[in-house]
């Protein structure tokens, strides 16, 4: 009975791991070997993981196909510098023009502290409910912005997963999970 769950797990973990590895290799190939700049590209041992010291990638999503369906968008983080720590939760904002909505932490999620050595990876997930295409209250996001608790500027990625259902006047039906270690 545990075999189907293992297969489902492996189908999700392997693409995330390969995506993180590809991002790490691409960024390593571009490394100028310098000591980092003012943007915090090199973090100190034990300090927070700043966005300039890691590779962030929005991975293949489990897209919500129709209004009312739920989807999940994984975000992978690969440390490119000195050891650092992910503590608390990531910051995620969805933007539609001048409208922006900061996503809350998923109900029941518990923060954990993850130490990432150089080359180590972690992930978190954005869960959302798809809104109807013609719904004026739905957020027709064009970008997703990610910030890490270690600081640095936010990084923006295109949001390609359809409108996000409204949840009240100023919020959407979406949330952010806790960080999870990838690999051993």
C-alpha positions in Angstrom: 0.0 0.0 0.0 2.9 2.4 0.6 4.1 2.0 -3.1 1.6 4.4 -4.7 2.4 7.1 -2.2 6.2 6.6 -2.8 5.6 6.8 -6.6 3.6 10.1 -6.1 6.3 11.4 -3.9 9.1 10.6 -6.3 7.2 12.1 -9.2 7.2 15.4 -7.4 10.6 15.3 -5.8 12.7 14.3 -8.8 11.5 17.2 -11.0 12.1 19.7 -8.2 15.5 18.2 -7.5 16.5 18.3 -11.2 15.2 21.8 -11.5 17.2 23.0 -8.5 20.3 21.2 -9.8 19.9 22.8 -13.3 19.6 26.2 -11.7 22.6 25.6 -9.5 24.7 24.5 -12.5 23.6 27.4 -14.6 24.5 29.9 -11.9 27.8 28.2 -11.1 28.8 28.5 -14.8 28.2 32.3 -14.5 30.2 32.7 -11.3 32.9 35.3 -11.6 34.7 33.9 -8.5 34.5 37.2 -6.8 33.9 37.8 -3.1 30.3 39.1 -3.5 29.0 42.6 -3.6 27.0 45.0 -1.6 23.8 43.1 -2.4 24.7 40.4 0.1 25.6 37.9 -2.5 28.0 36.2 -0.1 26.4 35.5 3.3 28.3 34.8 6.5 28.3 31.4 8.2 25.0 31.0 10.1 23.4 34.1 8.7 20.1 34.3 6.9 19.8 33.2 3.3 19.6 36.5 1.4 18.0 36.5 -2.1 21.3 37.5 -3.7 23.1 34.4 -2.3 20.6 31.8 -3.5 19.1 30.7 -6.8 15.3 30.9 -6.7 13.2 29.1 -9.3 9.4 28.7 -9.7 9.0 25.1 -10.7 6.5 23.1 -12.6 3.2 23.6 -11.0 0.2 21.4 -10.4 -2.0 23.9 -12.1 -5.7 24.4 -11.1 -7.5 23.7 -14.5 -10.8 25.3 -13.7 -12.4 27.9 -11.4 -12.7 26.5 -7.9 -9.9 23.9 -8.4 -6.8 24.1 -6.2 -3.2 24.2 -7.5 0.3 24.2 -6.1 3.3 26.1 -7.3 6.7 24.9 -5.9 9.5 27.4 -5.4 13.0 26.0 -5.1 15.9 27.7 -3.3 19.5 26.6 -3.9 22.3 28.1 -1.8 25.0 29.5 -4.0 27.3 30.9 -1.2 28.5 30.3 2.3 26.2 28.3 4.7 23.1 30.2 5.6 19.8 29.7 7.5 16.2 29.8 6.4 14.1 30.7 9.4 10.4 31.6 9.7 8.5 31.7 6.3 9.1 33.1 2.9 7.4 36.3 1.8 5.2 35.9 -1.3 3.3 38.7 -3.0 1.1 38.3 -6.1 0.9 41.4 -8.3 -1.7 42.6 -10.9 -0.6 46.1 -12.1 -0.9 48.4 -9.1 -2.7 45.8 -7.0 -0.7 43.5 -4.8 -1.6 40.9 -2.3 0.8 39.5 0.3 0.0 35.8 0.8 -0.6 34.5 4.4 1.1 31.4 5.8 -0.9 28.2 5.2 -3.2 27.2 8.1 -1.4 24.9 10.4 2.1 25.4 8.9 4.9 25.5 11.4 8.1 27.3 10.8 11.3 25.4 11.0 14.9 26.4 10.9 16.9 25.0 7.9 20.6 25.3 7.6 21.7 25.2 3.9 25.3 24.4 3.0 26.6 25.7 -0.3 24.8 23.8 -3.0 22.0 22.5 -0.7 18.4 23.1 -1.6 15.0 23.8 0.0 11.6 24.3 -1.3 8.2 25.8 -0.3 4.8 25.8 -2.0 2.3 28.4 -2.9 -1.2 26.8 -2.8 -4.1 28.7 -4.6 -7.7 28.3 -5.7 -8.3 29.3 -9.3 -10.8 32.1 -9.9 -13.2 32.4 -12.7 -11.9 34.2 -15.8 -14.6 36.8 -15.8 -14.7 37.4 -12.0 -13.8 41.1 -11.3 -12.9 40.2 -7.7 -10.3 37.5 -8.7 -6.7 38.6 -8.9 -5.4 38.2 -12.4 -1.8 38.2 -11.2 1.0 38.7 -13.7 3.9 38.3 -11.3 4.9 36.5 -8.2 7.5 38.1 -5.9 9.5 36.1 -3.4 11.5 37.4 -0.5 13.4 35.4 2.0 13.7 36.0 5.8 17.5 36.5 5.3 16.9 39.8 3.4 17.8 41.1 0.1 15.6 42.4 -2.7 12.6 40.4 -3.8 12.8 38.3 -7.0 9.9 38.4 -9.5 8.7 35.6 -11.7 5.8 35.5 -14.2 2.6 34.1 -12.8 1.2 31.8 -15.5 -1.4 29.8 -13.5 -4.6 31.8 -14.1 -6.6 34.1 -11.9 -6.6 33.6 -8.2 -10.0 33.4 -6.4 -10.9 36.3 -4.1 -11.3 35.6 -0.4 -12.8 38.7 1.1 -12.3 42.3 0.0 -8.5 42.6 0.1 -7.3 39.0 0.0 -7.1 36.0 -2.2 -7.5 32.3 -1.7 -3.8 31.4 -1.7 -1.2 30.7 1.0 2.5 29.8 1.5 3.9 26.7 3.1 6.9 26.3 5.4 10.3 25.7 4.0 11.2 22.0 3.4 14.7 20.5 3.0 15.4 18.9 -0.4 17.5 15.8 -0.3 19.4 14.4 2.7 
